[in-house]
């Protein structure tokens, strides 16, 4: 049974309430019809990747090769690692091995929110790294500036819009939390704008909004697939080699380097970066640090001028709400609404198989919640629906480390905020291999690894209990039960 959202009507009891009961049931039938109509022609594929100009795949690795630096994974972290390595040392041989296609995983499937934070937001950074949060905030801003500069230098048109971020409270119980968030931003130099109920509803016309915080300095939105394609193009222009359709099944020591074993060939390398993130890593040590959490997304048809006027949203801000089970949404270049989040789903055994991409019940729930947020858009249809796995750690932010005697490094686990943080993760992995004296490697974010996830079946049971308790907290006005309070004290959690 799907958990009720705060404010969603509950069936009353008692014979005196039969009239109300009938009206509630009638409303549910009406909403069900509305949702079915909105989803009737939806394509079961990712909007960002469903484009005629998607680059032709690179050939797979079919014969034994050798290279200076091997990178496993053709998503953000792997592509950033390749590009940074080539810029730092022009002429070196760099090879990227991608199991499927460039951007096919979480990097090409996310909402495209480009957030400068390296710690999954200021509050999470304060919780886990209170003594180093200033340094992390500065590094995050520096990393973001360098990301934007890279786009300019390599003429990567990823449709970046410097919109900032709008966070909204959709129930009275979340207003105080949002106020505390606004005050924390002010303490660390941001200049957020507090919006009361009337002001936030004047900015974006939704009857669910109770308050909002607009942080214009908090990055913006981007086309994640175009970012992947642009990074890959820059890598090949600088001499890097990319092999797609090439799954790395094992990594082992090999003389003074490593050997990467694929189904049809072996790649020898002096050093390697593993950037598999949510997908199964060839090294068990990495698999203990992250789990794949599935997030699901809808994209609407383009809105007409009248529909855009009905919702306002002139600033085109990326939006997120503040509940435990939260939504994120934004406008695309052609004025579609991308709407995702709420349910973060973990499948037993860390399953990332394609059969998990389509979840009709989740899409129906997302559509219903969409029309609760924007009832004036009744009749709007969705064109795309998809899911994708996100790598999350028990502290919600990056894990990095080394293995095989310092010959292999990795970074991952950005928990849904990896568009920008992945560049920092790639830089960290390279520095672990080649610049061990780099100052940022002494930060706890890098030096201290997150508490590992337990093995199955405890992993699955713990995640399901946490999901249940998060939903219960949302229904109870944000009040956290005993299980969540224990996790809070331990600095652990589950998120997407």
Buried (B, 14 or more C-beta within 10 A) or exposed (E): EEBEBBEEEEEEEEEEEEEEBEEBEEEEEEBEEBBEBBBEEBEEBBBBBBEEEBBEBBEBBEEEBBBBBBBBBBBBBBBBBBBBBBEEBEEBBBBBBBBBBBBBBBBBBBBBBBBBBBBBBBBBBBBBBEEBBEBBBEBBBEBBEBBBEBBEEBEBEBBBBEBBBBBBBBBBBBBEBBBEBBEBBEEEEBEBBBBEBEBBBEBBBBEBBBBBBBBBBBBBBBBBBBBBBBBBBBBBEBEBBBBBBBBBEEBEEBEEBBBBBBEEBBBBBBBBBBBBBBBBBBBEBBBBBBBBBBBBBBBBBBBEEEBBEBBEBEBBBBBBBBBBBBBBBBBBEEBBBBBBBBBBBBBEEBEBEEEBBBBEEBBBBBBBBBBBBBBBBEEBEBBBBBBBBBBBBBBBBBBBBBBBEEBBBBBBBBBBBBBBBBBBBBBBBBBBBBEEEBEBBEBBBBEEBBBBBBEEEEBBEBBBBBBEBBBBBBBEEBEBEEBBEEBEEEBBBBBB
